[in-house]
């Protein structure tokens, strides 16, 4: 373990001792807010300290075995030699665990998300591809036991979507799906193509973490709210009251319309949720734009205009352009098997965080 990491751990150990002393102070014990804050800090430090104690113990065991291995007792030396390798491997594993624990976490990682998919270039074929992507993410959510619910949709009439918005609720949803933002491209022969010519179509995916009202405050004076009658299939399905809601955020020009819920109140709540998420994303994109190119990392910026993946039907191939991975099992990927891509992207993000944190 290098001196920089050792120094950091000693500093954290001293802080842990200070927190323990402060929690034992009767004045803090009787102050619920202060005691809760100290307890929170201790819980954040505790995993690092547990690993550090394991590491110190392993270091002591290794030093003892190295001493025995250099001794005159041949039988003890042989036994000690056998222990040295596993202990060195354990030290490497514990050091890596500690480094990972010291990396600042993305506070949004555990949040639920809103996924927006829009058909791009390619006409009806782009709409069908947007529907394929929506199904892919919903299947992926199923494999992780997350819940999905469509918020709003604009069907094309032939099984595709001009746009579909749905939320995904589950532990760590944003930590996994955040890598999916960007332009997805499909190459295939449309069913209407009699000559068998391959067409290229695109769809844009945006993954937005759900945001609390406290994080994004929106004055009512900034909003223009309109209501209208939800679309229906005709007959009894046509709603006679104006339950659909369209919210325009005047300062940014963002417009959100939701009409899938039966009540105007529910549609308004969902529309506000989407608006907050989009405004939050705008704020984050502005911060990223202000960062140096060096700090943006090598796995892509997550910008919606960035081409991130190609789905090639004739070759049965899916290519992730950010990490250079080709998988020749396109139907399985479209059925929600995304972990190989996401695991690699997550690993690279973690490596970037380690580098930035200097641990």
C-alpha positions in Angstrom: 0.0 0.0 0.0 1.4 3.4 -1.0 2.1 6.2 1.4 -0.6 8.4 0.0 -3.3 5.8 0.7 -1.9 5.0 4.1 -1.9 8.6 5.0 -5.5 8.9 3.9 -6.5 5.9 6.0 -4.8 7.2 9.1 -6.6 10.5 8.6 -10.0 8.7 8.4 -9.1 6.6 11.4 -8.5 9.7 13.4 -11.8 11.1 12.2 -13.6 7.9 13.3 -12.1 8.3 16.8 -13.3 11.9 17.0 -16.8 10.9 15.9 -16.9 8.2 18.6 -15.9 10.7 21.2 -18.4 13.2 20.1 -21.2 10.6 20.1 -20.3 9.7 23.7 -20.7 13.4 24.7 -24.0 13.7 26.6 -24.6 17.1 24.9 -24.6 15.4 21.5 -26.5 12.4 22.7 -29.4 14.7 23.7 -29.3 16.6 20.4 -31.2 14.4 18.0 -30.1 16.3 14.8 -26.5 16.4 15.8 -26.4 12.8 16.9 -28.0 11.6 13.7 -25.5 13.5 11.6 -22.6 12.0 13.6 -24.1 8.5 13.2 -24.5 9.1 9.5 -20.8 10.1 9.2 -19.8 7.0 11.3 -21.8 4.7 9.0 -20.1 6.2 6.0 -16.6 5.6 7.4 -17.3 2.2 9.0 -16.9 0.1 5.8 -13.5 1.7 5.1 -12.4 1.1 8.7 -13.5 -2.5 8.7 -11.4 -3.2 5.5 -8.5 -1.2 7.0 -8.5 -3.3 10.1 -8.6 -6.5 8.0 -5.7 -5.1 5.9 -3.6 -4.4 9.0 -4.2 -7.9 10.4 -3.2 -9.4 7.0 -0.1 -7.3 6.9 0.9 -8.5 10.4 0.2 -12.2 9.4 2.3 -11.7 6.2 5.2 -10.2 8.2 5.1 -13.1 10.7 5.1 -15.7 7.9 7.9 -14.0 6.1 10.0 -14.1 9.3 9.3 -17.8 9.8 10.1 -18.5 6.1 13.5 -17.0 6.6 14.1 -19.0 9.8 16.1 -22.2 10.5 13.2 -24.5 11.1 12.7 -26.1 7.7 9.2 -27.5 8.5 7.9 -24.1 9.8 9.6 -22.3 6.9 7.7 -24.5 4.4 4.4 -23.9 6.1 5.1 -20.2 6.2 6.0 -20.1 2.5 2.6 -21.7 1.6 0.8 -18.9 3.5 2.7 -16.0 1.9 1.0 -16.2 -1.6 -2.6 -16.2 -0.4 -1.9 -13.4 2.1 -0.3 -11.2 -0.6 -3.4 -11.8 -2.8 -5.6 -10.9 0.2 -3.7 -7.7 0.7 -4.1 -6.7 -3.0 -7.9 -7.5 -2.8 -8.4 -5.5 0.4 -6.4 -2.6 -1.0 -8.6 -2.5 -4.1 -11.7 -2.7 -1.9 -10.5 0.2 0.1 -9.7 2.3 -2.9 -13.2 1.6 -4.3 -14.8 2.6 -1.0 -12.9 5.9 -1.0 -14.1 6.9 -4.4 -16.9 9.6 -4.2 -20.2 8.0 -5.2 -22.5 9.6 -7.7 -25.4 10.7 -5.4 -27.9 9.9 -8.1 -26.9 6.2 -8.5 -29.6 4.8 -6.3 -32.4 6.9 -7.8 -35.3 5.8 -9.9 -35.2 7.0 -13.5 -37.3 8.4 -16.3 -36.4 6.9 -19.7 -37.3 8.9 -22.8 -37.0 7.2 -26.2 -37.7 9.2 -29.4 -37.6 8.0 -33.0 -34.9 9.7 -35.1 -34.0 9.4 -38.7 -35.7 6.6 -40.7 -39.4 7.2 -40.7 -41.6 4.3 -39.7 -38.6 2.1 -39.3 -37.2 4.4 -36.7 -40.5 4.3 -34.8 -40.4 0.4 -34.8 -36.8 0.6 -33.5 -37.8 2.9 -30.7 -40.4 0.3 -29.7 -37.7 -2.4 -29.8 -35.5 -0.3 -27.5 -38.4 0.3 -25.0 -39.1 -3.4 -24.8 -35.3 -4.1 -24.4 -35.1 -1.8 -21.3 -38.3 -3.1 -19.9 -37.0 -6.7 -20.2 -33.8 -5.6 -18.6 -35.7 -4.1 -15.7 -37.6 -7.3 -15.3 -34.4 -9.3 -14.9 -33.3 -7.0 -12.1 -36.8 -7.0 -10.5 -37.4 -3.3 -11.1 -40.8 -1.9 -11.8 -41.6 -0.1 -15.0 -44.6 2.1 -15.9 -45.3 4.0 -19.1 -45.9 7.7 -18.4 -46.7 8.9 -21.9 -46.5 7.4 -25.4 -47.1 8.6 -29.0 -47.7 5.4 -31.1 -47.1 5.4 -34.9 -50.0 3.1 -35.6 -47.9 0.2 -36.9 -46.4 -1.0 -33.6 -43.8 1.7 -33.2 -43.4 4.9 -31.2 -42.7 8.5 -32.2 -41.9 8.9 -28.5 -42.4 6.8 -25.4 -41.6 7.9 -21.8 -41.6 5.4 -18.9 -40.2 5.3 -15.4 -38.1 2.5 -13.9 -38.2 2.1 -10.1 -35.7 -0.1 -8.3 -32.5 0.0 -6.3 -29.6 1.2 -8.4 -31.7 1.9 -11.5 -29.8 5.0 -12.4 -26.4 3.5 -11.7 -27.0 0.9 -14.5 -29.2 2.7 -17.0 -27.3 6.0 -17.1 -24.9 4.7 -19.7 -27.8 4.2 -22.2 -28.3 7.9 -23.0 -27.4 8.8 -26.5 -28.1 7.8 -30.1 -28.8 4.2 -30.9 -28.6 3.1 -34.5 -30.2 0.0 -36.2 -29.2 -1.5 -39.6 -31.7 -3.9 -41.0 -34.0 -4.7 -44.0 -37.5 -3.3 -43.3 -40.4 -5.6 -43.9 -41.7 -3.2 -46.5 -38.4 -3.3 -48.5 -39.0 -5.6 -51.4 -35.5 -5.3 -52.8 -33.8 -6.5 -49.6 -31.9 -3.2 -49.2 -30.5 -2.5 -45.7 -31.8 0.7 -44.1 -30.2 2.6 -41.3 -32.4 4.2 -38.7 -31.9 5.9 -35.3 -33.6 6.5 -32.0 -32.5 8.8 -29.2 -32.5 7.6 -25.6 -32.4 9.9 -22.5 -32.1 8.5 -19.0 -33.0 11.0 -16.3 -32.7 10.5 -12.6 -35.9 11.4 -10.8 -35.5 14.6 -8.8 -37.1 15.9 -5.6 -38.9 19.2 -5.5 -36.3 20.5 -3.0 -33.5 19.9 -5.5 -35.2 21.8 -8.4 -37.5 24.6 -7.3 -39.8 25.8 -10.0 -41.7 29.0 -9.3 -45.3 28.8 -10.4 -44.8 32.1 -12.3 -42.4 30.2 -14.6 -45.1 27.8 -15.7 -47.8 27.9 -18.3 -50.2 25.0 -17.8 -52.8 23.9 -20.4 -55.3 21.1 -20.2 -56.8 19.2 -23.2 -58.8 16.1 -23.9 -56.8 12.8 -23.9 -56.7 11.0 -27.1 -58.7 7.7 -27.3 -59.6 4.9 -29.6 -63.0 6.3 -30.2 -66.5 5.4 -28.8 -66.5 4.9 -25.1 -62.7 5.3 -24.8 -62.8 9.0 -25.7 -62.6 11.0 -22.5 -65.1 13.8 -22.4 -63.2 15.8 -19.7 -59.8 17.6 -20.2 -57.6 15.3 -18.2 -54.4 15.7 -20.2 -51.9 18.3 -19.1 -49.3 20.3 -21.0 -46.8 22.3 -19.0 -44.5 24.9 -20.6 -41.5 26.1 -18.6 -41.2 29.6 -19.9 -37.5 30.4 -19.0 -36.2 27.3 -20.8 -38.9 26.7 -23.4 -39.2 23.1 -22.3 -42.6 21.5 -22.9 -44.0 18.4 -21.2 -47.3 16.8 -22.1 -48.8 13.8 -20.2 -52.2 12.2 -20.9 -51.9 8.5 -19.9 -53.5 8.9 -16.5 -57.2 9.3 -16.1 -57.1 12.2 -13.7 -55.8 15.7 -14.5 -54.1 15.8 -11.1 -52.1 12.6 -11.8 -51.1 13.8 -15.2 -50.0 17.1 -13.7 -47.8 15.4 -11.1 -46.2 13.2 -13.7 -45.6 16.1 -16.0 -43.9 18.1 -13.2 -41.7 15.1 -12.4 -40.5 14.9 -16.0 -40.0 18.6 -16.1 -37.9 18.6 -12.9 -35.8 15.7 -14.3 -35.2 17.6 -17.6 -34.2 20.8 -15.8 -31.9 18.9 -13.6 -30.3 17.3 -16.6 -29.8 20.7 -18.2 -28.0 21.9 -15.1 -25.8 18.8 -15.1 -25.0 19.2 -18.8 -24.0 22.8 -18.2 -21.6 21.7 -15.4 -20.1 19.0 -17.6 -19.6 21.5 -20.4 -17.6 23.7 -18.0 -15.3 20.8 -17.1 -12.0 20.3 -19.0 -12.1 17.6 -21.7 -9.5 15.6 -19.7 -12.0 15.2 -16.8 -14.9 14.1 -18.9 -13.6 10.5 -19.0 -13.3 8.1 -21.9 -16.7 6.4 -21.8 -18.6 9.1 -23.5 -20.3 12.3 -22.2 -23.8 10.9 -22.2 -24.8 13.6 -24.6 -28.0 12.8 -26.5 -26.3 13.5 -29.8 -23.5 11.0 -29.2 -23.8 7.7 -31.2 -23.3 5.0 -28.6 -24.5 1.7 -30.1 -25.3 0.0 -33.4 -27.6 -3.0 -33.8 -26.8 -4.7 -37.1 -29.4 -7.4 -38.0 -27.7 -8.9 -41.1 -24.5 -9.6 -39.0 -26.4 -10.5 -35.8 -24.1 -8.0 -34.1 -24.4 -5.3 -31.5 -21.5 -2.8 -31.2 -20.9 -0.4 -28.3 -18.8 2.3 -29.8 -17.6 3.7 -26.5 -15.9 0.6 -25.3 -15.4 -1.3 -28.6 -17.3 -4.4 -27.7 -19.0 -6.5 -30.4 -21.5 -9.1 -29.3 -22.9 -11.5 -32.0 -26.1 -12.3 -30.2 -28.4 -9.4 -31.2 -31.8 -11.1 -30.4 -30.6 -11.9 -26.8 -29.4 -8.3 -26.3 -32.7 -6.9 -27.5 -34.4 -9.3 -25.0 -32.7 -7.3 -22.2 -29.2 -9.0 -21.9 -27.3 -5.7 -21.5 -25.0 -6.5 -18.5 -21.8 -7.2 -20.5 -22.0 -3.6 -22.0 -23.1 -2.0 -18.7 -20.5 -3.9 -16.6 -17.7 -2.7 -18.8 -18.9 0.9 -18.8 -19.4 0.8 -15.1 -15.8 -0.5 -14.6 -14.4 2.2 -16.8 -16.3 4.9 -14.9 -15.0 3.5 -11.6 -11.5 3.6 -12.9 -11.9 7.2 -13.9 -13.3 8.0 -10.5 -10.3 6.3 -8.8 -8.0 8.3 -11.0 -9.8 11.6 -10.2 -9.9 10.8 -6.5 -6.2 10.2 -6.4 -6.4 7.0 -4.3 
